[in-house]
Amino acid sequence: MPLNDYNRDQLITEARKLTETFRRFQDANLKLDLTRGKPSTAQLDLANGMGPLLLEQCFLEDGTDLRNYGGLDGIPEARKLGAAMLGLHANEVIAADNASLTLMYLYVLWAYHFGPLGAGTAWRDEGDVKFIAIVPGYDRHFSVCEEVGIEMVTTPFAEDGPDIDVIEELVSKDSSIKGMWCVPKYSNPTGHVYSSEVVDRIAALGRMAGPNFRVIWDNAYGVHDLRDNPPVLANIMERCRHYGTEDFVVQIASTSKITVAGGGISFLGGSKPNLDTFRKRLSIMTIGPNKLNQQRHVNFLKNFGGLQAHMRRHAEILRPKFAMVQQHLEKGLGGKGLATWSDPQGGYFVAVDVRPELAAEIIRMAGEAGVKLTPAGATFPYHCDPEDRNIRIAPSFPPVEELDLAMQVFVNCVELASVQYRLKEIGG
């Protein structure tokens, strides 16, 4: 029965029962963590076969010694792998070290100070600088803007991706908007997959935006499918070539949640002018990436087909965990009008929207009962969720048994906080 149909006496009775359960969880001294989308130990173990390189494997066919300096763009086979992940040509990709976040931070920082295309294009020289932030979204994207001093303008999601009507209006009317963040497949945390129409219209933004506009296309979960026959994301660069906007998109990916999270490969892809400018700055910062690690990855994954086969093994581990989350949400909250939630076909997160003004309280209560959740507001710029509704659940890391218990606690906290708030509303 929907919560709003309860009378005062029913609410009081329900609050007592839920409080008793909550106190039992508190007494159990639980220490469960659903905060970050980290691969579990079982997932990391899938890459145990990568192993060290033999001496003869430290040389490329052309005689290049991977143990030495150089190779700023990464080794050719690693670039091919990144190109397959991003839908690009190998010469449009730089293969770097493990953190794609580092590449995104460097790109935004250097574009701000030096310009995405070098002299005369620096964002900071054009006055106010703004980025479109699609919400709820990835907290680390927002942190990059905060660090650099870029103001964020929020736009909501529609059913098939970001509300592109709103984005087009903003971009066409405000030339101080210099970029936008996108996680186009299995968006963090909502699980959205951008439709072909949305991808097409994003590719066309360069025609209506102000100078030096950039879309940061963070395809972090592009191969992280949970189900058979997964949705296919349209190729953003193909659409950009159609519109002549190749310079307006920079693509990012990595193997961090494919092999080993702390020691993978990251990729930055884009047009030749974008890469040439980025490479110039990169050559000042580093002499080259860890080519030995790139070779290890190439030997292990071999090609994009090998990568896809490896990801199917990841899906076998993750699928029961995501099913567990859905089971608890539907059983505990379904039909009660307490929350709505995503049911993603891939990626690493489930987004739960509770009643307004309750997310922070639910997260606080869950913490008291021994379950850590991502802080309230983390999925919005400046940690400010204007409705205090969105909660991000990360099911990947804990074992299924711990996740089962953590979701029992979460559902109890949602119910209890909602009942208590409803009692206050009616003066109970």
ZAPAKOL-783181 format. One line per 10 residues: number of its first residue (from 0); their letters; for each residue x, y, z of N, C-alpha, C. Coordinates in pm, whole numbers, plus 50000, padded with zeros to 5 digits. Example, Ala and Ser with C-alpha at 12.3 -4.5 7.8 and 13.67 -1.06 7.14 Angstrom:
BEGIN
0	AS	51319:49431:50780:51230:49550:50780:51320:49670:50780 | 51285:49775:50708:51367:49894:50714:51290:50003:50787
This chain:
BEGIN
0	MPLNDYNRDQ	50085:49881:50000:50000:50000:50000:50088:50124:50000 | 50056:50224:49916:50134:50348:49915:50136:50415:50052 | 50250:50473:50084:50267:50534:50216:50163:50643:50242 | 50128:50717:50141:50033:50827:50160:49893:50780:50197 | 49866:50650:50180:49735:50595:50216:49728:50552:50362 | 49842:50552:50433:49843:50513:50573:49779:50625:50657 | 49701:50585:50757:49654:50684:50853:49756:50699:50965 | 49729:50789:51058:49827:50820:51163:49860:50696:51246 | 49759:50621:51289:49784:50503:51373:49866:50398:51299 | 49837:50379:51170:49912:50282:51092:50058:50325:51078
10	LITEARKLTE	50079:50453:51061:50216:50505:51050:50293:50483:51180 | 50229:50508:51293:50295:50490:51423:50332:50343:51442 | 50238:50253:51410:50266:50109:51423:50381:50068:51333 | 50380:50117:51209:50486:50083:51114:50620:50138:51161 | 50622:50259:51213:50746:50319:51262:50805:50237:51375 | 50722:50185:51464:50771:50103:51576:50837:49976:51524 | 50771:49908:51431:50826:49784:51378:50959:49809:51306 | 50962:49913:51225:51084:49944:51151:51197:49986:51244 | 51164:50057:51351:51266:50099:51448:51326:49979:51519 | 51243:49882:51552:51294:49759:51616:51394:49688:51525
20	TFRRFQDANL	51360:49678:51397:51451:49614:51302:51580:49695:51290 | 51567:49826:51282:51684:49913:51271:51778:49894:51389 | 51722:49885:51508:51806:49868:51627:51876:49732:51628 | 51812:49631:51573:51879:49500:51563:51999:49509:51470 | 51985:49584:51361:52099:49605:51272:52211:49680:51345 | 52175:49780:51424:52275:49854:51499:52350:49763:51597 | 52278:49676:51663:52337:49586:51761:52429:49483:51697 | 52413:49460:51566:52493:49358:51498:52634:49406:51466 | 52663:49536:51488:52797:49591:51462:52848:49560:51321 | 52764:49588:51223:52800:49562:51084:52904:49661:51034
30	KLDLTRGKPS	52983:49618:50937:53080:49706:50871:53077:49675:50722 | 52977:49731:50654:52954:49703:50513:52971:49832:50433 | 53016:49819:50309:53054:49938:50231:52999:49928:50089 | 52912:50023:50054:52858:50032:49918:52893:50166:49854 | 53008:50221:49888:53037:50359:49848:53094:50373:49707 | 53194:50296:49668:53261:50319:49541:53246:50197:49450 | 53249:50225:49320:53236:50117:49223:53368:50048:49196 | 53418:49978:49296:53545:49908:49281:53520:49764:49236 | 53607:49708:49151:53597:49566:49120:53623:49483:49246 | 53555:49371:49255:53576:49281:49367:53706:49203:49348
40	TAQLDLANGM	53749:49136:49454:53870:49053:49445:53855:48946:49338 | 53735:48887:49328:53711:48784:49226:53729:48840:49086 | 53687:48965:49065:53705:49028:48934:53853:49054:48906 | 53924:49106:49005:54066:49132:48988:54142:49002:48960 | 54098:48894:49021:54164:48764:49001:54153:48715:48857 | 54055:48766:48781:54042:48725:48642:54165:48762:48560 | 54239:48862:48607:54358:48908:48534:54487:48848:48589 | 54476:48749:48678:54597:48690:48736:54687:48628:48630 | 54629:48585:48520:54708:48522:48415:54793:48618:48335 | 54779:48748:48362:54856:48846:48287:55005:48829:48314
50	GPLLLEQCFL	55042:48816:48438:55178:48782:48475:55285:48877:48425 | 55412:48848:48459:55526:48931:48415:55564:48898:48270 | 55646:48983:48212:55693:48961:48076:55823:48882:48076 | 55838:48794:47978:55967:48732:47952:56057:48834:47883 | 56186:48814:47889:56280:48911:47832:56251:48936:47685 | 56225:48829:47609:56202:48848:47465:56073:48924:47436 | 55981:48931:47535:55857:49004:47517:55873:49154:47544 | 55989:49195:47584:56015:49336:47613:56060:49413:47490 | 56051:49350:47373:56093:49414:47249:55980:49404:47147 | 55955:49513:47075:55860:49511:46966:55926:49453:46841
60	EDGTDLRNYG	55845:49424:46739:55898:49363:46617:56002:49452:46549 | 55988:49584:46566:56084:49675:46503:56209:49695:46587 | 56220:49620:46698:56338:49628:46782:56327:49724:46898 | 56217:49797:46909:56199:49892:47019:56207:49820:47153 | 56292:49871:47241:56312:49815:47374:56213:49884:47468 | 56112:49810:47512:56005:49867:47594:56053:49905:47734 | 56172:49863:47771:56224:49895:47903:56282:50036:47909 | 56297:50099:47792:56367:50227:47786:56269:50342:47775 | 56322:50463:47773:56241:50583:47758:56173:50587:47622 | 56077:50679:47609:56019:50709:47479:55880:50650:47459
70	GLDGIPEARK	55832:50663:47337:55700:50610:47302:55587:50686:47368 | 55586:50818:47352:55488:50902:47421:55344:50861:47394 | 55315:50813:47273:55177:50776:47237:55136:50638:47286 | 55231:50563:47344:55202:50425:47382:55239:50330:47270 | 55241:50201:47299:55282:50104:47198:55169:50085:47096 | 55203:50051:46971:55103:50043:46864:54986:49951:46895 | 55012:49832:46951:54903:49737:46976:54810:49786:47086 | 54863:49858:47184:54777:49916:47287:54688:50024:47228 | 54742:50103:47138:54663:50207:47071:54552:50143:46987 | 54582:50030:46924:54478:49960:46847:54366:49912:46938
80	LGAAMLGLHA	54403:49861:47055:54302:49814:47150:54214:49931:47195 | 54277:50043:47229:54200:50159:47269:54112:50210:47157 | 54163:50205:47034:54084:50249:46919:53960:50163:46901 | 53973:50032:46921:53858:49943:46910:53755:49973:47018 | 53800:50006:47137:53708:50040:47245:53634:50170:47219 | 53700:50264:47153:53644:50398:47133:53582:50419:46994 | 53598:50323:46905:53545:50340:46771:53625:50439:46690 | 53756:50436:46704:53845:50530:46636:53951:50453:46557 | 54034:50527:46482:54153:50469:46421:54268:50475:46521 | 54362:50383:46509:54471:50375:46607:54551:50506:46613
90	NEVIAADNAS	54563:50576:46499:54640:50701:46501:54563:50816:46565 | 54440:50789:46609:54360:50889:46679:54357:50865:46830 | 54446:50779:46880:54444:50738:47020:54583:50748:47080 | 54590:50801:47202:54710:50794:47285:54683:50694:47397 | 54773:50598:47415:54763:50500:47523:54857:50543:47635 | 54802:50560:47755:54879:50613:47867:54878:50514:47984 | 54902:50565:48104:54907:50480:48222:54766:50454:48277 | 54755:50412:48402:54633:50347:48445:54511:50436:48462 | 54525:50566:48486:54411:50647:48530:54356:50734:48419 | 54236:50700:48370:54170:50786:48272:54133:50920:48335
100	LTLMYLYVLW	54110:50921:48466:54080:51047:48534:54196:51145:48518 | 54318:51096:48521:54434:51182:48502:54430:51248:48365 | 54396:51171:48261:54389:51227:48127:54280:51334:48118 | 54166:51309:48179:54058:51408:48176:54098:51535:48250 | 54159:51517:48365:54204:51633:48443:54306:51714:48364 | 54404:51647:48306:54507:51716:48230:54447:51787:48109 | 54355:51721:48040:54296:51784:47922:54224:51912:47960 | 54139:51906:48063:54063:52024:48104:54157:52134:48158 | 54253:52093:48239:54347:52191:48296:54425:52263:48186 | 54478:52186:48090:54558:52246:47984:54472:52327:47888
110	AYHFGPLGAG	54348:52280:47861:54260:52359:47775:54227:52492:47840 | 54212:52490:47972:54180:52613:48045:54297:52711:48039 | 54417:52662:48063:54533:52751:48073:54601:52777:47939 | 54607:52676:47851:54684:52689:47728:54600:52681:47601 | 54478:52628:47614:54389:52619:47498:54384:52479:47440 | 54263:52433:47400:54251:52299:47341:54322:52287:47207 | 54346:52401:47139:54421:52399:47013:54541:52493:47017 | 54592:52517:47139:54714:52595:47152:54690:52746:47159 | 54787:52820:47115:54788:52966:47130:54659:53029:47078 | 54605:53120:47160:54486:53192:47121:54355:53121:47148
120	TAWRDEGDVK	54360:53000:47207:54236:52925:47232:54212:52896:47380 | 54296:52949:47468:54282:52920:47612:54147:52967:47664 | 54078:52878:47734:53945:52912:47788:53952:53031:47882 | 54055:53037:47964:54060:53140:48068:54071:53280:48008 | 54116:53291:47883:54130:53421:47819:53997:53475:47765 | 53894:53391:47772:53765:53431:47716:53667:53477:47824 | 53714:53494:47947:53626:53539:48055:53572:53421:48134 | 53445:53429:48171:53383:53321:48248:53387:53192:48167 | 53410:53081:48238:53413:52950:48174:53314:52859:48246 | 53227:52795:48167:53125:52707:48223:53128:52571:48154
130	FIAIVPGYDR	53084:52471:48228:53066:52336:48174:52923:52291:48203 | 52867:52214:48111:52739:52150:48136:52765:52021:48213 | 52694:52006:48324:52703:51885:48406:52567:51816:48403 | 52561:51697:48346:52436:51622:48339:52418:51551:48472 | 52302:51570:48535:52282:51519:48671:52161:51426:48679 | 52173:51328:48773:52290:51298:48857:52404:51242:48773 | 52527:51269:48821:52643:51232:48742:52761:51188:48827 | 52877:51185:48762:53000:51130:48821:53069:51238:48903 | 53087:51214:49032:53140:51315:49123:53280:51361:49084 | 53363:51273:49029:53500:51313:48998:53506:51407:48877
140	HFSVCEEVGI	53411:51396:48787:53402:51497:48680:53380:51635:48741 | 53287:51640:48835:53254:51768:48896:53372:51823:48975 | 53448:51735:49039:53565:51777:49116:53671:51841:49028 | 53686:51789:48905:53782:51848:48812:53745:51994:48784 | 53617:52019:48755:53573:52156:48728:53594:52245:48850 | 53560:52194:48967:53578:52273:49089:53725:52308:49109 | 53813:52212:49085:53957:52233:49104:54010:52341:49010 | 53965:52336:48885:54016:52429:48784:53949:52566:48795 | 53831:52570:48853:53759:52696:48866:53657:52718:48757 | 53600:52609:48706:53499:52615:48600:53361:52602:48663
150	EMVTTPFAED	53275:52696:48632:53137:52693:48683:53058:52583:48611 | 52972:52514:48685:52892:52407:48626:52745:52446:48617 | 52687:52416:48502:52545:52439:48476:52479:52302:48461 | 52384:52270:48546:52327:52137:48546:52213:52124:48445 | 52205:52004:48387:52092:51968:48301:52048:51827:48339 | 51919:51797:48326:51868:51668:48371:51879:51561:48262 | 51850:51440:48301:51836:51330:48206:51692:51323:48154 | 51679:51280:48030:51552:51235:47975:51559:51082:47967 | 51461:51022:47906:51457:50876:47902:51571:50818:47820 | 51611:50886:47711:51709:50830:47619:51846:50895:47630
160	GPDIDVIEEL	51874:50954:47746:52002:51020:47767:51979:51159:47822 | 52079:51245:47814:52060:51382:47865:51952:51454:47786 | 51889:51551:47851:51785:51630:47785:51852:51720:47682 | 51859:51671:47560:51936:51739:47457:51871:51870:47414 | 51740:51883:47430:51675:52011:47398:51729:52121:47488 | 51741:52091:47617:51794:52188:47713:51939:52221:47680 | 52016:52118:47649:52159:52138:47621:52178:52226:47498 | 52103:52198:47392:52116:52278:47271:52083:52425:47297 | 51980:52448:47376:51942:52586:47406:52051:52657:47485 | 52106:52588:47586:52213:52648:47666:52335:52680:47582
170	VSKDSSIKGM	52378:52584:47502:52501:52600:47424:52486:52709:47318 | 52369:52715:47256:52350:52813:47148:52337:52956:47201 | 52297:52971:47327:52275:53105:47381:52389:53156:47469 | 52480:53067:47510:52583:53108:47605:52720:53060:47556 | 52797:53149:47496:52928:53111:47442:53032:53086:47549 | 53000:53120:47676:53095:53092:47784:53093:52944:47823 | 52996:52869:47774:52994:52724:47797:53097:52661:47705 | 53202:52607:47765:53315:52554:47689:53319:52403:47682 | 53228:52337:47752:53232:52191:47746:53120:52127:47821 | 53116:51994:47812:53020:51916:47888:53078:51777:47912
180	WCVPKYSNPT	53039:51720:48024:53079:51584:48060:52974:51485:48011 | 53017:51374:47955:52925:51268:47914:52981:51132:47955 | 52896:51049:48016:52925:50907:48032:52817:50837:47950 | 52843:50812:47821:52735:50783:47727:52675:50643:47735 | 52747:50548:47791:52692:50413:47804:52698:50370:47951 | 52581:50336:48004:52566:50302:48145:52616:50417:48233 | 52555:50532:48215:52595:50654:48286:52605:50628:48436 | 52705:50690:48496:52725:50686:48641:52645:50801:48702 | 52541:50776:48785:52500:50646:48840:52372:50590:48780 | 52311:50654:48681:52175:50620:48640:52164:50499:48548
190	GHVYSSEVVD	52274:50465:48479:52270:50353:48385:52216:50387:48248 | 52194:50516:48218:52143:50554:48087:52240:50512:47976 | 52184:50474:47863:52259:50456:47739:52205:50558:47640 | 52293:50646:47592:52247:50751:47501:52192:50690:47372 | 52076:50737:47329:52017:50690:47204:52097:50742:47085 | 52074:50682:46968:52142:50727:46846:52109:50871:46815 | 51984:50911:46839:51945:51050:46812:52021:51146:46903 | 52033:51111:47031:52104:51198:47124:52251:51208:47086 | 52314:51095:47051:52454:51099:47008:52469:51188:46886 | 52378:51175:46791:52384:51256:46670:52374:51405:46702
200	RIAALGRMAG	52284:51439:46792:52266:51582:46825:52381:51636:46908 | 52443:51552:46990:52563:51595:47061:52676:51622:46962 | 52689:51536:46861:52793:51555:46760:52774:51687:46686 | 52651:51732:46675:52623:51856:46603:52638:51981:46690 | 52663:51964:46820:52672:52081:46909:52783:52177:46866 | 52889:52124:46808:52999:52209:46766:52958:52314:46664 | 52846:52292:46595:52798:52388:46496:52728:52508:46561 | 52680:52489:46684:52605:52597:46748:52676:52654:46871 | 52779:52586:46919:52849:52630:47041:52946:52743:47010 | 52992:52809:47116:53094:52911:47103:53228:52850:47068
210	PNFRVIWDNA	53331:52932:47050:53463:52881:47010:53524:52790:47116 | 53595:52687:47068:53675:52598:47154:53591:52515:47250 | 53468:52488:47212:53380:52400:47290:53429:52256:47278 | 53421:52180:47388:53463:52040:47388:53364:51953:47466 | 53330:51838:47406:53256:51734:47476:53358:51632:47526 | 53360:51609:47658:53448:51507:47715:53366:51379:47723 | 53392:51288:47632:53313:51165:47611:53380:51052:47689 | 53343:51040:47815:53407:50944:47906:53333:50811:47897 | 53377:50727:47806:53309:50599:47783:53365:50490:47875 | 53358:50519:48005:53421:50434:48106:53363:50293:48111
220	YGVHDLRDNP	53236:50279:48075:53168:50150:48089:53124:50093:47954 | 53192:50135:47849:53151:50097:47714:53149:49948:47688 | 53230:49869:47759:53232:49724:47738:53183:49649:47862 | 53122:49721:47956:53083:49660:48083:52936:49619:48080 | 52905:49525:47991:52768:49476:47977:52739:49367:48080 | 52616:49367:48131:52573:49265:48225:52489:49157:48159 | 52424:49190:48049:52327:49100:47987:52365:49069:47844 | 52308:48960:47792:52327:48926:47652:52255:49028:47564 | 52301:49040:47440:52243:49135:47344:52233:49276:47403 | 52344:49330:47448:52343:49462:47513:52314:49573:47414
230	PVLANIMERC	52274:49689:47462:52253:49803:47373:52384:49846:47308 | 52374:49895:47186:52492:49941:47112:52493:50093:47110 | 52602:50151:47153:52617:50297:47154:52661:50344:47016 | 52592:50444:46964:52631:50501:46835:52771:50561:46842 | 52842:50558:46730:52980:50606:46723:52981:50758:46712 | 53026:50824:46817:53023:50970:46821:53114:51031:46715 | 53230:50971:46691:53322:51030:46594:53270:51017:46451 | 53201:50908:46421:53140:50896:46288:53041:51009:46265 | 52962:51040:46366:52865:51147:46352:52935:51283:46344 | 53044:51299:46419:53120:51424:46411:53180:51444:46271
240	RHYGTEDFVV	53229:51337:46211:53282:51349:46075:53172:51396:45979 | 53051:51347:46001:52938:51388:45918:52913:51538:45928 | 52923:51592:46049:52893:51734:46071:53017:51824:46061 | 53134:51764:46046:53256:51845:46042:53293:51900:46178 | 53263:51825:46283:53288:51873:46420:53388:51784:46495 | 53479:51721:46420:53571:51626:46483:53651:51685:46598 | 53684:51813:46590:53767:51875:46693:53690:51900:46823 | 53559:51885:46821:53478:51924:46937:53457:51810:47037 | 53509:51690:47008:53490:51577:47099:53623:51514:47134 | 53643:51488:47263:53760:51416:47313:53709:51292:47386
250	QIASTSKITV	53758:51174:47347:53708:51048:47401:53806:50987:47500 | 53750:50923:47601:53830:50865:47710:53782:50723:47739 | 53875:50634:47769:53841:50499:47817:53961:50445:47892 | 53943:50329:47956:54055:50264:48023:54023:50118:48046 | 54126:50044:48090:54106:49904:48128:54099:49888:48279 | 54080:49998:48352:54091:49993:48498:53993:49896:48562 | 53873:49881:48508:53776:49785:48560:53766:49663:48469 | 53869:49643:48388:53876:49528:48298:53983:49431:48347 | 54101:49484:48377:54210:49399:48426:54235:49428:48574 | 54330:49513:48602:54359:49550:48742:54336:49699:48759
260	AGGGISFLGG	54256:49734:48857:54211:49872:48871:54326:49969:48894 | 54427:49927:48966:54539:50016:48996:54653:50008:48897 | 54638:49929:48790:54750:49912:48698:54708:49880:48557 | 54606:49951:48507:54560:49927:48371:54622:50022:48271 | 54549:50044:48161:54589:50138:48057:54474:50237:48038 | 54506:50364:48017:54403:50462:47985:54424:50510:47842 | 54316:50559:47782:54320:50601:47643:54255:50738:47627 | 54317:50823:47548:54259:50950:47508:54255:50951:47356 | 54134:50973:47301:54117:50971:47158:54058:51101:47107 | 54095:51139:46985:54041:51261:46927:54101:51290:46791
270	SKPNLDTFRK	54067:51405:46739:54117:51447:46609:54267:51476:46616 | 54331:51483:46500:54474:51511:46496:54508:51646:46561 | 54433:51754:46534:54466:51881:46602:54456:51871:46754 | 54354:51800:46803:54341:51783:46948:54458:51704:47006 | 54492:51593:46940:54601:51510:46991:54735:51581:46982 | 54758:51653:46874:54885:51724:46860:54905:51825:46972 | 54799:51898:47005:54807:51998:47112:54828:51932:47246 | 54753:51825:47273:54766:51754:47400:54903:51691:47413 | 54950:51634:47303:55081:51566:47303:55194:51664:47333 | 55181:51786:47285:55285:51887:47311:55299:51912:47460
280	RLSIMTIGPN	55189:51925:47529:55193:51947:47674:55238:51820:47747 | 55191:51705:47697:55226:51578:47760:55375:51552:47753 | 55438:51594:47644:55582:51570:47627:55665:51650:47727 | 55609:51757:47782:55678:51833:47885:55666:51764:48020 | 55554:51696:48040:55527:51634:48169:55593:51497:48185 | 55603:51421:48074:55652:51284:48084:55733:51246:47960 | 55820:51147:47977:55897:51096:47864:55823:50980:47798 | 55726:50925:47866:55649:50815:47808:55580:50733:47915 | 55482:50652:47876:55408:50570:47971:55482:50440:48004 | 55420:50360:48086:55474:50229:48121:55444:50133:48006
290	KLNQQRHVNF	55537:50123:47913:55516:50041:47794:55518:49892:47826 | 55589:49854:47930:55591:49713:47971:55451:49670:48016 | 55384:49756:48090:55248:49723:48133:55153:49716:48015 | 55171:49805:47918:55087:49800:47799:55109:49669:47724 | 55234:49627:47716:55262:49500:47648:55200:49382:47722 | 55205:49384:47854:55141:49279:47934:54992:49270:47901 | 54929:49384:47891:54786:49386:47861:54757:49333:47721 | 54838:49373:47626:54818:49327:47489:54838:49176:47480 | 54941:49125:47546:54965:48980:47546:54849:48904:47609 | 54790:48963:47712:54682:48895:47786:54549:48904:47713
300	LKNFGGLQAH	54510:49024:47673:54379:49043:47609:54383:49011:47460 | 54500:49030:47399:54528:49001:47258:54460:49101:47164 | 54329:49111:47169:54258:49200:47077:54121:49231:47138 | 54037:49302:47062:53907:49343:47115:53817:49223:47141 | 53829:49119:47057:53751:48998:47082:53790:48932:47213 | 53921:48929:47241:53966:48874:47369:53918:48957:47486 | 53917:49090:47469:53865:49178:47573:53718:49150:47600 | 53639:49133:47495:53496:49106:47513:53473:48973:47585 | 53553:48872:47551:53540:48744:47620:53574:48758:47768 | 53676:48838:47797:53714:48864:47936:53601:48935:48010
310	MRRHAEILRP	53533:49028:47945:53424:49102:48009:53303:49014:48036 | 53284:48910:47957:53174:48817:47987:53198:48744:48119 | 53324:48721:48152:53357:48660:48281:53329:48758:48395 | 53357:48886:48372:53320:48988:48470:53169:48988:48493 | 53094:48980:48384:52948:48986:48395:52893:48871:48478 | 52954:48755:48467:52908:48641:48545:52922:48666:48695 | 53023:48744:48734:53042:48777:48875:52948:48888:48919 | 52928:48986:48832:52850:49104:48870:52699:49082:48861 | 52656:48998:48768:52512:48984:48743:52432:48945:48868 | 52477:48847:48948:52400:48814:49068:52392:48928:49169
320	KFAMVQQHLE	52493:49014:49171:52494:49126:49266:52390:49231:49226 | 52387:49263:49099:52287:49359:49054:52146:49302:49068 | 52132:49171:49045:52001:49108:49065:51960:49115:49211 | 52056:49099:49302:52028:49107:49445:51975:49246:49482 | 52036:49350:49428:51991:49486:49456:51848:49505:49407 | 51820:49462:49285:51685:49478:49230:51582:49400:49311 | 51621:49281:49354:51529:49198:49433:51489:49268:49562 | 51584:49325:49633:51554:49392:49760:51474:49521:49739 | 51509:49595:49637:51437:49719:49612:51292:49692:49576 | 51269:49593:49490:51133:49562:49448:51051:49502:49563
330	KGLGGKGLAT	51112:49409:49635:51041:49344:49745:51013:49440:49860 | 51111:49525:49892:51097:49610:50009:51030:49744:49983 | 51046:49796:49859:50998:49932:49832:50895:49939:49720 | 50881:49834:49644:50791:49836:49529:50646:49863:49569 | 50582:49953:49497:50441:49982:49519:50409:50067:49638 | 50510:50115:49708:50486:50192:49831:50503:50343:49810 | 50547:50383:49693:50566:50524:49667:50681:50586:49745 | 50778:50504:49783:50891:50553:49863:51013:50586:49780 | 51025:50524:49664:51146:50543:49584:51124:50492:49443 | 51206:50543:49352:51221:50486:49218:51368:50454:49200
340	WSDPQGGYFV	51399:50365:49107:51539:50325:49090:51566:50277:48948 | 51694:50279:48911:51735:50232:48779:51756:50080:48783 | 51744:50020:48665:51773:49877:48648:51867:49866:48529 | 51995:49898:48550:52088:49911:48438:52121:49777:48373 | 52155:49785:48244:52198:49667:48170:52349:49649:48175 | 52418:49737:48245:52563:49728:48256:52616:49838:48345 | 52747:49851:48349:52808:49952:48433:52828:49906:48576 | 52832:50002:48668:52873:49969:48804:52780:50023:48913 | 52669:50086:48875:52590:50154:48978:52440:50136:48956 | 52367:50155:49067:52222:50167:49063:52186:50299:49131
350	AVDVRPELAA	52105:50380:49065:52062:50508:49120:51924:50492:49183 | 51912:50536:49306:51784:50533:49377:51742:50676:49409 | 51622:50712:49368:51566:50843:49404:51458:50822:49510 | 51483:50872:49629:51387:50861:49739:51300:50986:49742 | 51213:50996:49841:51129:51115:49854:51217:51237:49882 | 51174:51354:49833:51255:51474:49856:51287:51497:50004 | 51408:51549:50027:51457:51586:50160:51493:51467:50248 | 51510:51349:50187:51535:51231:50271:51668:51161:50243 | 51735:51191:50133:51856:51115:50100:51962:51125:50209 | 51990:51246:50254:52095:51264:50356:52059:51190:50484
360	EIIRMAGEAG	51932:51193:50522:51889:51125:50644:51901:50974:50630 | 51864:50922:50515:51873:50778:50492:52019:50733:50495 | 52106:50810:50433:52249:50776:50431:52306:50782:50573 | 52264:50882:50650:52310:50892:50790:52264:50771:50870 | 52137:50734:50856:52084:50619:50929:52154:50490:50890 | 52177:50472:50760:52245:50351:50715:52385:50343:50776 | 52452:50457:50785:52584:50459:50848:52578:50417:50993 | 52476:50462:51064:52459:50423:51204:52432:50274:51218 | 52372:50215:51115:52343:50072:51118:52457:49989:51057 | 52569:50054:51020:52686:49981:50975:52701:49966:50825
370	VKLTPAGATF	52626:50046:50747:52638:50039:50601:52678:50176:50548 | 52798:50185:50490:52846:50311:50432:52793:50327:50290 | 52737:50445:50262:52690:50479:50129:52761:50605:50082 | 52760:50627:49951:52817:50749:49896:52749:50869:49961 | 52824:50971:50003:52763:51085:50072:52652:51149:49990 | 52554:51202:50060:52444:51271:49994:52496:51388:49912 | 52441:51407:49795:52481:51518:49709:52601:51489:49622 | 52667:51374:49639:52789:51346:49564:52766:51338:49414 | 52645:51307:49371:52617:51293:49228:52575:51424:49164 | 52593:51535:49236:52562:51668:49185:52682:51760:49206
380	PYHCDPEDRN	52697:51861:49120:52805:51958:49141:52798:52023:49277 | 52914:52049:49334:52927:52117:49462:52861:52037:49576 | 52838:51907:49552:52778:51818:49653:52641:51870:49699 | 52568:51930:49606:52439:51989:49640:52329:51930:49552 | 52260:51832:49604:52141:51777:49540:52024:51866:49580 | 51970:51946:49489:51870:52046:49529:51744:51986:49592 | 51714:51862:49559:51596:51798:49618:51633:51697:49727 | 51762:51673:49747:51807:51576:49847:51737:51442:49827 | 51750:51390:49705:51677:51268:49669:51766:51153:49625 | 51877:51183:49557:51950:51079:49485:52050:51007:49573
390	IRIAPSFPPV	52048:50874:49566:52144:50789:49638:52205:50692:49538 | 52338:50683:49538:52408:50593:49448:52448:50466:49521 | 52410:50352:49467:52448:50223:49524:52551:50157:49433 | 52660:50110:49493:52768:50044:49419:52777:49898:49465 | 52719:49805:49389:52711:49666:49435:52833:49580:49407 | 52933:49630:49335:53036:49543:49278:53131:49481:49379 | 53170:49556:49482:53282:49513:49566:53247:49405:49670 | 53139:49419:49748:53116:49321:49854:53072:49185:49801 | 53101:49078:49873:53046:48947:49838:52893:48951:49841 | 52830:48858:49769:52684:48856:49759:52619:48849:49896
400	EELDLAMQVF	52678:48773:49988:52618:48758:50121:52618:48891:50195 | 52726:48967:50185:52731:49098:50251:52638:49197:50182 | 52630:49189:50050:52540:49277:49976:52395:49250:50015 | 52361:49125:50032:52227:49087:50076:52192:49157:50208 | 52282:49152:50303:52258:49214:50434:52256:49366:50422 | 52348:49421:50342:52353:49567:50326:52225:49620:50265 | 52167:49548:50171:52043:49593:50108:51924:49582:50204 | 51928:49485:50295:51823:49478:50398:51828:49604:50484 | 51949:49643:50521:51965:49765:50601:51917:49886:50523 | 51957:49895:50397:51920:50011:50315:51769:50025:50303
410	VNCVELASVQ	51703:49915:50270:51557:49920:50255:51491:49960:50386 | 51539:49906:50497:51484:49943:50628:51499:50093:50654 | 51614:50149:50619:51638:50292:50642:51549:50378:50554 | 51529:50337:50429:51439:50412:50340:51297:50411:50397 | 51252:50293:50439:51116:50283:50493:51101:50365:50621 | 51195:50350:50713:51184:50417:50842:51190:50569:50826 | 51286:50617:50748:51297:50762:50727:51171:50817:50661 | 51115:50743:50566:50996:50788:50495:50875:50794:50587 | 50860:50692:50672:50747:50689:50767:50760:50803:50868 | 50880:50821:50920:50901:50929:51017:50871:51066:50956
420	YRLKEIGG	50914:51085:50831:50889:51212:50764:50740:51232:50740 | 50672:51125:50703:50528:51134:50679:50454:51169:50808 | 50497:51111:50919:50434:51145:51049:50451:51292:51081 | 50566:51347:51052:50587:51490:51075:50496:51574:50986 | 50477:51528:50862:50393:51602:50770:50248:51614:50818 | 50199:51505:50879:50059:51505:50922:50046:51543:51069 | 50159:51578:51131:50155:51620:51271:50145:51507:51369 | 50211:51393:51334:50204:51277:51422:50309:51277:51529
